[in-house]
């Protein structure tokens, strides 16, 4: 019996020593483990970085179309097709726009109703609508293209979006600036705290924002004015891109 008690006592003491070596006692970290964790926290700094660039656009996306109204759906659609063919001819022949750069984004034929009190709605006409987005890479011709398309029959001109066709290089440049900005912040923090900045521990890409340039005010009015007055010469401006990163640096 005494031998059994001795064995049990030895096992209990050994277990306590084992778990104590792991830094756990009664579910709480030992002072040794806590001190190590605190040291880890003291030996790195986490900062955010932001990179902004402005790029000249190299493409314009012009949203335009033809809206026709007639007594029957067939007549509205037929008139629309005839007018749109003239607009398309200007785009492809005069301005050499490839077929693949003219994309239909909306085509519909809808009844138009007349509403009167205490009576059933009555169909009074049909409207056919054909909207396309045209990719224009020669930005010097955007204004004249809008003018000529309007003269050919495009009576809906929604907006022009000046953009960058391939954004990969711009995004990479903005990310480089964001990381450099984060490093500059970390260096200031390290210097202020009497430490030296070490290697990068981790980098996490954050949110990004992209702002192409939209022109949509009075476009239809611009397109119907005399092109000799340069009324339809919208200014592209610059496309703005912002990237965010979170970077952890070692502190020495």
ABEGO torsion letter per residue (X at the ends): XAAAAAAAAAAAAAAAAAAAAAGBBGGBBBAAAAAAAAAAAAABBBBBBBBBBBBBBABBBBBBBBBBBBABAAAAAAAAAAAAAAAAAAAAAAAGBBAAABBBABBBBBBBBBBBBGBBBBBABBBBBBBBBBBBABAAAAAAAAAAAAAAGBABBABBBBBBABAAAAAAAAAAAAAAAAAAAAAAAAAAAGBBBBBBABBBBBBBBBBBBBBABGAAAAAABBAAAGABBBBAEBBBBBBBBBBBBBBX
